Amino acid sequence: MRTKSVLTSSDAQKMLAACKVEAQKNQWDVSIAIVDDNGNLFHLERMDGAPAMTAEVAAAKARTSALTRRPSKFMEDRVKDRPAFLNHPAGGLFVQGGVPLLHQGECVGAIGVSGVQSHEDEQIANAGAAALG
């Protein structure tokens, strides 16, 4: 058997803090979701001022990214080229703003963000992913 890396609560707190710094620096009120490698919700925070729906959208973006092991933008672009990808077995939300969390070349989860423009959501998610190291 091999050893598998998993996210810890400490990891989630570190990534969440980095996401919040990026969001607050730009005065963006967002929801931030962190999921494990199976797309199960690990941590969710809706910042003050972020609409309620953003929590669901952030979680869906994160789940999509974790299950496909790619940024959700990749799937958004695939659907534009090949609409049949809407039936992808991973399901989820094929909208930019989710990024996979990679550790030693393996996906250990993902971060999804919702509340501003999709490319800005991804900017926040990338700040969190960078904090994982």
C-alpha positions as CSV (number, residue, x, y, z in Angstrom):
1,M,0.0,0.0,0.0
2,R,1.1,3.6,-0.5
3,T,0.8,6.6,1.7
4,K,-1.8,9.2,0.8
5,S,-1.6,12.8,1.8
6,V,-4.8,14.5,3.1
7,L,-5.8,18.0,4.0
8,T,-5.8,18.9,7.7
9,S,-7.8,21.5,9.5
10,S,-4.5,23.5,9.9
11,D,-4.1,23.4,6.1
12,A,-7.6,24.6,5.6
13,Q,-7.2,27.5,8.0
14,K,-4.0,28.6,6.3
15,M,-5.5,28.5,2.9
16,L,-8.7,30.3,4.0
17,A,-6.6,33.0,5.6
18,A,-4.7,33.6,2.4
19,C,-8.0,33.7,0.4
20,K,-9.5,36.2,2.8
21,V,-6.4,38.5,2.6
22,E,-6.7,38.5,-1.2
23,A,-10.4,39.2,-1.1
24,Q,-10.1,41.9,1.5
25,K,-7.2,43.6,-0.3
26,N,-9.6,44.0,-3.2
27,Q,-12.7,44.7,-1.2
28,W,-14.5,41.6,-2.5
29,D,-17.1,39.9,-0.4
30,V,-17.1,36.2,-1.4
31,S,-17.7,32.7,-0.2
32,I,-14.8,30.3,0.0
33,A,-15.2,26.5,-0.1
34,I,-12.4,24.0,0.5
35,V,-13.2,20.3,-0.3
36,D,-11.2,17.1,0.0
37,D,-10.0,15.0,-3.0
38,N,-13.4,13.4,-3.3
39,G,-15.2,16.7,-3.5
40,N,-16.6,16.5,0.0
41,L,-17.0,19.8,1.8
42,F,-14.1,20.3,4.3
43,H,-14.5,24.0,5.1
44,L,-16.8,26.8,4.0
45,E,-16.9,30.5,4.9
46,R,-19.2,33.2,3.6
47,M,-17.7,36.6,4.2
48,D,-19.9,39.4,5.5
49,G,-21.7,40.9,2.5
50,A,-21.5,37.9,0.3
51,P,-24.9,36.8,-1.0
52,A,-26.2,33.5,0.3
53,M,-26.1,31.7,-3.0
54,T,-22.4,32.2,-3.3
55,A,-21.8,29.6,-0.7
56,E,-23.4,26.9,-2.9
57,V,-21.7,28.1,-6.0
58,A,-18.2,28.1,-4.3
59,A,-18.8,24.6,-3.1
60,A,-19.8,23.4,-6.5
61,K,-16.8,25.0,-8.2
62,A,-14.5,23.4,-5.6
63,R,-16.2,20.0,-6.1
64,T,-15.8,20.2,-9.9
65,S,-12.1,21.1,-9.6
66,A,-11.4,18.3,-7.1
67,L,-13.2,15.6,-9.1
68,T,-11.7,16.6,-12.4
69,R,-8.3,17.4,-10.9
70,R,-8.2,20.6,-13.0
71,P,-9.2,24.2,-12.6
72,S,-13.0,24.6,-13.2
73,K,-12.1,27.0,-16.0
74,F,-10.7,24.0,-17.9
75,M,-14.1,22.4,-17.9
76,E,-15.8,25.7,-18.7
77,D,-13.6,26.0,-21.8
78,R,-14.2,22.3,-22.8
79,V,-18.0,22.8,-22.7
80,K,-17.6,25.8,-25.1
81,D,-15.7,23.5,-27.5
82,R,-17.8,20.3,-26.9
83,P,-21.2,20.8,-25.3
84,A,-21.4,17.1,-24.7
85,F,-19.1,17.7,-21.7
86,L,-22.1,19.0,-19.8
87,N,-22.8,15.3,-19.3
88,H,-19.4,14.7,-17.7
89,P,-19.7,12.1,-14.9
90,A,-18.0,14.5,-12.4
91,G,-21.0,16.8,-12.6
92,G,-20.5,20.0,-10.8
93,L,-20.4,23.5,-12.0
94,F,-18.2,24.2,-15.0
95,V,-17.5,27.9,-14.2
96,Q,-14.2,29.5,-13.5
97,G,-13.3,30.0,-9.8
98,G,-12.3,26.5,-8.6
99,V,-8.7,25.3,-8.4
100,P,-7.2,21.9,-7.4
101,L,-4.9,21.6,-4.5
102,L,-1.8,19.7,-5.4
103,H,0.7,18.2,-3.0
104,Q,3.6,16.2,-4.4
105,G,1.9,15.9,-7.7
106,E,-1.4,14.6,-6.3
107,C,-4.7,16.3,-5.9
108,V,-5.6,16.5,-2.2
109,G,-8.7,18.7,-2.6
110,A,-9.7,22.0,-4.2
111,I,-10.8,25.6,-3.4
112,G,-13.8,27.2,-4.9
113,V,-14.7,30.9,-4.6
114,S,-17.8,32.8,-5.6
115,G,-19.0,36.4,-5.3
116,V,-17.2,38.5,-7.8
117,Q,-16.2,38.0,-11.5
118,S,-15.1,34.5,-12.2
119,H,-11.5,35.4,-13.0
120,E,-11.4,37.3,-9.7
121,D,-12.9,34.3,-7.9
122,E,-10.0,32.2,-9.4
123,Q,-7.5,34.9,-8.3
124,I,-8.6,34.4,-4.7
125,A,-8.6,30.6,-5.0
126,N,-5.1,30.7,-6.4
127,A,-3.9,32.8,-3.4
128,G,-5.2,30.1,-1.1
129,A,-3.7,27.2,-3.1
130,A,-0.3,29.0,-3.0
131,A,-0.5,29.0,0.8
132,L,-0.6,25.2,0.9
133,G,2.9,25.3,-0.5
